[in-house]
Amino acid sequence: MNDRIYYSRDAESQAMRERNTAILAFLVIGMAIGTALALLFAPRSGEKTRAELSGVLDHGFDEGRKASGDAIERLEKDFADLRKRIESR
């Protein structure tokens, strides 16, 4: 990946930190530019977008709660059955 020759581990680790910092900085800058462009060219007002996003998130959370509740009930039943089988042995 990197064909550079470093004369110490410290120099190599410092170069790696600088590279990672630059990558992170460009990523944050790119995200900021993307966010600004998305808001600039959004087809709806912010209030409508927030309301729709809130509705989608609420629906997702409700579905997640329902699914996790069903899974917990099933696990409690399976655990009770397993406990009975272990006690019978």
Helices and strands as residue ranges (DSSP letters): H 9-40, H 46-88
